[in-house]
Amino acid sequence: MSEIKEVAVTVLIGNSDDKLSQWDWSAYCERTHELIKQYAKDIHFSGYSVGNAKWQNAAFVFVVDSEYLQAMGEDLRIAKNQFNQESIAVVYGPTEFIK
């Protein structure tokens, strides 16, 4: 198998424990999106729960060069901690274009 250079990544964040005020949730979403834009080659999707949802969630799907995965993960961990969140879900997988 050849070395994987590009990785598809899905990042999921939420405020289901209601720790964050609306202002803080907005700032956390913005910070997470800024970090993703810093590392992503291509962002394929970003979406948020509807404004009147009981719990706030956000999802980001993008492609990143594998050499940046560790640094990106650490930056996401720092952001998570800055906003007093217990976890952030990150799903990694190789990108395969089927032709």
C-alpha positions in Angstrom: 0.0 0.0 0.0 1.3 3.4 -0.9 1.9 6.1 1.7 -1.3 8.0 2.5 -0.8 11.7 1.7 -4.3 13.1 2.0 -6.7 12.2 4.7 -10.5 12.9 4.9 -11.3 14.3 8.3 -14.6 14.9 10.0 -14.6 17.1 13.2 -17.7 17.2 15.4 -18.2 19.6 18.3 -21.2 20.2 20.5 -22.6 21.9 23.5 -25.0 19.2 24.7 -23.8 19.7 28.3 -24.9 23.3 28.0 -21.7 24.6 29.5 -21.3 27.3 26.9 -23.4 30.4 26.7 -24.6 31.4 23.2 -21.7 33.9 22.9 -19.1 31.2 24.0 -20.6 28.6 21.7 -20.3 31.0 18.8 -16.7 31.8 19.7 -15.9 28.0 19.9 -17.4 27.4 16.5 -15.5 30.3 15.0 -12.2 29.1 16.6 -12.7 25.6 15.4 -13.6 26.7 11.9 -10.5 29.0 11.8 -8.2 26.1 12.8 -9.7 23.9 10.2 -9.2 26.5 7.5 -5.6 26.8 8.6 -4.9 23.1 7.9 -7.5 22.0 5.3 -6.6 21.6 1.6 -10.3 21.6 0.8 -13.4 22.0 3.1 -16.2 20.0 1.7 -18.9 20.7 4.3 -19.6 22.7 7.4 -22.9 22.6 9.1 -24.6 23.6 12.3 -27.7 22.5 14.2 -30.7 24.7 13.7 -31.0 27.7 15.9 -33.9 26.3 18.0 -32.3 22.9 18.5 -32.2 21.6 22.1 -28.5 21.0 21.8 -25.9 22.9 19.7 -23.7 20.9 17.3 -21.4 21.6 14.4 -19.7 19.3 11.8 -16.8 20.0 9.5 -15.7 17.7 6.7 -12.4 18.4 4.9 -9.2 17.0 3.4 -5.8 17.6 5.1 -2.3 16.5 4.2 -1.3 13.6 6.6 1.8 15.5 7.7 -0.4 18.1 9.5 -2.6 15.7 11.4 -0.7 15.7 14.7 -0.4 19.5 14.8 -4.0 20.0 13.9 -5.1 17.5 16.6 -3.1 19.3 19.2 -4.5 22.7 18.1 -8.0 21.3 18.3 -7.3 19.9 21.8 -6.1 23.4 22.9 -9.2 25.0 21.6 -11.4 22.4 23.3 -9.7 23.1 26.6 -9.9 26.9 26.2 -13.7 26.5 25.9 -13.9 24.0 28.8 -15.2 21.1 26.7 -14.6 17.5 27.7 -14.1 16.1 24.2 -14.1 16.8 20.5 -14.8 14.0 17.9 -12.3 13.7 15.1 -12.7 10.9 12.5 -9.8 10.2 10.1 -9.8 8.2 6.9 -7.8 7.9 3.7 -9.3 9.8 0.7 -9.9 7.6 -2.3 -11.3 9.0 -5.5 -13.2 6.3 -7.3 -13.2 6.8 -11.1 
